[in-house]
């Protein structure tokens, strides 16, 4: 699938910034679930979780390698699985890094995904809170990238203190539309 097709299906790329990593919401997991570190040898399982959760993009089976091979030693402390009571991975998020985003060090929330069969249970909230807590050990601020048609994800990120990154004027119209679609109080207080 081409990048243009992806943009049409998932919306346009948008970025969000959490200006500090204080006051991360505490979110518990429902009974029968836990969060544990990802092991480097579980890259294929991680890719399977992300592929299962991604309805719009034809991703490569080499996704884990493409995303994390440059720093595999950081995977166990920065990448997480949500597992069910059989230790089967059903969700993931990474507390990764972007050392030079516009000349500033950022923690990067990367690849938040929950298998469709486990969505709607608060697992995304819990693993996002876990990843943000980990980021706060190493970074002062966080960023993430998503797409403009991922409304539940964007609402979640807004709830967790992320704000639209408006540095690129091409995204202003996307955020104006998102303000009407989401009716989120954070967006009401931002000049677009």
C-alpha positions in Angstrom: 0.0 0.0 0.0 1.4 3.4 -0.9 1.9 6.1 1.7 -0.8 8.2 -0.1 -3.3 5.4 0.3 -2.3 5.1 4.0 -2.9 8.8 4.5 -6.3 8.5 2.9 -7.3 5.6 5.1 -5.8 6.6 8.4 -5.8 10.3 7.9 -2.8 12.6 7.7 0.2 12.4 9.9 0.0 14.5 13.1 2.4 14.8 16.0 1.7 15.6 19.6 4.0 16.8 22.4 3.7 16.3 26.1 5.8 19.3 27.4 6.7 17.6 30.7 6.5 14.1 32.2 5.2 15.1 35.6 1.8 14.0 36.8 1.4 11.0 34.6 -2.0 9.5 35.3 -2.0 6.2 37.2 -4.0 3.5 35.4 -4.6 0.0 36.6 -5.1 -3.0 34.5 -8.2 -5.1 34.5 -8.1 -8.5 36.2 -6.2 -11.1 34.2 -3.7 -8.7 32.6 -0.2 -7.6 33.4 2.5 -5.5 31.8 6.0 -6.9 31.3 9.1 -6.0 29.4 9.6 -7.2 25.9 12.5 -9.6 25.3 14.6 -9.0 22.2 13.9 -12.5 20.9 10.1 -11.6 20.9 10.4 -9.3 17.9 8.2 -11.5 15.7 5.5 -11.6 18.4 5.7 -7.8 18.8 5.3 -7.5 15.0 2.3 -9.8 15.1 0.6 -7.7 17.8 1.1 -4.5 15.9 0.0 -6.1 12.6 -3.2 -7.5 14.2 -4.0 -4.0 15.7 -3.3 -2.1 12.5 -6.3 -2.1 10.1 -5.0 0.5 7.6 -1.4 -0.3 6.8 0.3 -3.2 5.1 3.3 -3.4 7.4 6.4 -5.5 6.9 7.1 -8.6 8.8 10.5 -6.9 9.4 8.9 -4.1 11.3 10.5 -4.9 14.7 14.0 -5.0 13.1 13.3 -1.8 11.1 12.2 0.1 14.2 14.6 -1.2 16.9 17.6 -2.9 15.4 19.7 0.2 15.9 19.5 -0.2 19.7 18.4 -3.7 20.6 20.0 -3.4 24.0 17.4 -0.8 25.0 14.4 -3.0 24.1 14.0 -4.8 27.4 13.9 -1.5 29.4 11.9 0.6 26.9 9.4 -1.8 25.2 6.5 -3.4 26.9 3.8 -6.1 26.3 0.4 -6.2 27.9 -0.1 -9.9 28.5 -3.2 -11.9 29.4 -3.4 -14.5 32.1 -1.6 -17.1 29.9 1.3 -14.6 29.3 0.2 -14.2 25.7 1.0 -10.7 24.4 -2.2 -8.7 23.5 -0.9 -5.2 23.5 2.3 -3.1 23.4 3.8 0.3 23.7 7.4 1.6 23.7 9.1 4.3 25.8 11.6 5.0 23.0 13.6 8.1 22.3 14.2 10.9 19.8 17.4 12.5 20.8 17.3 15.4 18.4 13.8 16.5 17.6 14.2 20.1 16.5 17.4 20.2 18.5 15.8 18.9 21.7 15.8 15.5 23.5 12.4 13.8 23.7 11.1 10.6 24.9 9.1 8.9 22.2 5.8 7.1 22.7 6.1 4.5 20.0 3.7 1.9 18.6 0.9 1.8 21.1 -1.2 -1.1 19.9 -3.8 -3.5 21.3 -5.2 -6.6 19.5 -8.8 -6.0 18.4 -10.0 -8.9 20.5 -8.8 -7.1 23.7 -9.6 -3.5 22.8 -12.1 -1.5 24.9 -10.8 -2.8 28.2 -8.4 0.1 29.1 -5.3 -1.8 28.1 -4.1 1.1 25.8 -4.4 3.5 28.7 -2.5 1.3 31.1 0.4 0.6 28.8 0.6 4.3 27.8 0.8 5.2 31.5 3.5 2.6 32.0 5.5 3.9 29.0 5.2 7.5 30.1 6.4 6.6 33.6 9.4 4.9 32.1 10.1 7.9 29.9 10.1 10.1 33.0 13.2 8.3 34.2 15.3 9.5 31.2 13.5 12.4 29.6 11.8 15.7 30.5 9.2 15.7 27.7 7.6 13.3 25.2 6.3 13.2 21.7 4.4 10.9 19.5 3.2 10.6 15.9 -0.3 9.3 14.8 -2.8 9.9 12.1 -5.7 12.3 12.0 -8.4 9.6 11.6 -7.3 7.7 14.8 -9.9 9.5 16.9 -9.9 7.3 20.0 -6.1 7.3 20.1 -5.9 11.1 19.8 -8.5 11.5 22.5 -6.5 9.2 24.7 -3.3 11.2 24.1 -5.1 14.5 24.9 -6.4 13.0 28.1 -2.8 12.1 29.0 -1.5 15.6 28.6 -0.3 15.6 24.9 -0.9 18.7 22.9 -1.0 19.2 19.1 2.4 20.0 17.6 1.5 23.0 15.4 5.0 23.8 14.2 4.1 22.6 10.7 1.3 24.8 9.3 0.1 22.0 7.1 -1.6 20.3 10.1 -3.7 23.2 11.2 -6.7 22.2 9.2 -6.4 18.6 10.5 -6.5 19.9 14.0 -9.4 22.2 13.3 -11.4 19.2 12.0 -10.3 17.1 15.0 -11.6 19.8 17.3 -15.1 19.4 15.8 -14.9 15.6 15.7 -13.6 15.1 19.2 -15.1 17.9 21.1 -12.2 17.6 23.6 -11.7 20.5 26.1 -8.0 20.6 25.5 -8.6 21.4 21.8 -11.1 24.2 22.8 -8.3 26.0 24.5 -5.8 26.0 21.6 -5.7 28.7 19.0 -5.9 27.1 15.6 
